[in-house]
Amino acid sequence: MTTAPDDPAAELPGAPPVVDLATWQAARDELLVREKAHTRQGDALAAARRRLPMVEVDGTVEVVGPEGPVPFLDLFQGRRELVVYQHMWYDGAPHQGQCEGCTDAVWHMKDAVYLNARGVSFAVLTTGSWEEVAAYTAFMGYTQPWYSVRGLDAPIGGGMGHLACFLRDGERAFLTYSTIGRGIEPANGSFGLLDLTPYGRGEAWEDRPEGRPAIGSVREGYPGEGGQACWYWRTDADGTASWGEASRPTPQWTRPGVTPEKTLGRSGDCS
């Protein structure tokens, strides 16, 4: 039901200057030096993560999945390492009212075949009751394992919105890393691709060339000026970015039989 948010025939405000190929290549080569330095710095940060200490967690604590309560250790599926996304949840909200930011991250992580090939399992944890979670995952078409951690303490339960990594040593489990906010961006390949484009993510905080606007615009129900962070995470039935009551997290419009609804159905903060 979604459509392209911009008219491709419209004038491109602030578009990059047009040059010959040799001039473009010289500018590209200059930027490549900085990109390689950025890659090496990223490698150094990853090396530092591998040297973090770890903290033991209770691997026998039970989480609830499609087969009922199971020990947290089962989420490793016999593998040595586990990555989890901790999905925020609005109790009692319908599908269109669930967290758009977490939807964005988990939608990009629908297949863990490459993680599995490296000996790493993946699961989604959330504080929602299992009955609500089961209905939601069926609607979204998710095939990755989800579990309710309702009532459990951090780092397995507690505050959501994190990516976390765990290591198993026999019957013992350890938290090795956790991140939140923009730290979860590696889960979203679309961010990286948008950062390669001349108009970027279209968000107000981005550093853009003079005359090149953020491409978001003010929409009914959106809390602020156009171009603010993640303005495209929710759309209406026509694919127009909107945070109004008739909007949904963007990928939900791809689900079979989905219809516009008049309310998000949220009665409190997500947890």
Residue, then its C-alpha position, 0 to 999 in steps of 0.5 A: m500500500t506504500t508509495a514513493p514519498d517524493d515525486p522523482a520528476a520534481e526539481l532536486p533542491g541543493a543537488p550536488p554540482v555536475v562535474d566531469l568524471a576525472t574531477w569526480q574521481a579525484a574527489r572520490d579518491e580523497l574521500l576514500v582516504r578518510e573512509k579507510a581511516h574510519t574503517r580502521q578505527g571501527d576495527a579498533l573499536a571492535a577489538a576493544r569490545r572483544r577485550l571487555p570483561m563479562v558478567e555472569v547471568d542466571g542461565t536457568v532463568e525462564v523466558v516464555g516462548p511458543e513452547g512455554p517457559v524455557p531456560f535462557l540457555d536454550l536461546f543459544q540453540g547449542r551454539r557458543e554465542l547469542v545476540v538478542y534484540q530487546h524489543m520495547w512493548y506497549d501493553g495492550a496496544p494493537h499491532q499498529g501501536q507497537c514501537e516503531g523504532c524497535t520494528d525498524a531494527v527487528w525488521h532488518m534482522k529477519d534472517a540470522v543464517y549468516l550469524n548461525a553459520r558463524g556459531v551465533s544464535f539470535a533471538v528477540l526478547t520483549t516485556g510483552s505478555w506471550e499472548e500479545v507477542a505471539a499474535y504480533t509476530a504472526f501478524m508481522g510474519y517473523t520467523q526468528p525466535w521471540y520470547s517474553v521476559r516479562g517480570l525479569d530483571a536486567p540484563i535479560g529483562g528490565g529496560m528494552g531497546h538494547l542489542a546485547c551479546f552473550l557467551r555460553d560456557g557449558e551451563r553458564a551464561f555471560l553478558t559481554y556487551s550491550t548498547i542502546g540508542r544509535g548503538i543499535e544502528p548496525a542492525n539496520g542496513s538501510f541506515g548505512l545505505l542511506d548514508l551513502t546517498p546525496y540526500g542521506r537520511g533526510e534528518a535535521w541533525e545531519d550535516r548537509p551542504e549549503g542549500r540541501p534541505a532535509i527531505g522530511s516535511v511537516r506531517e499531520g500528527y508528527p511531533g515537530e519540524g520535518g526532517q527530524a530524527c526517524w520521521y519516516w519510521r511511520t507512514d499512512a496508507d499512502g506511504t506518506a511519512s506521518w505520526g498521526e493516529a492513522s499511521r503504522p510502523t512503515p513495514q506493517w503496510t506490507r502485511p497481508g490484509v492490513t487496513p488503516e486504523k483510526t488509533l494507535g491504541r496506546s495507553g501508556d509508555c512502552s517498556 
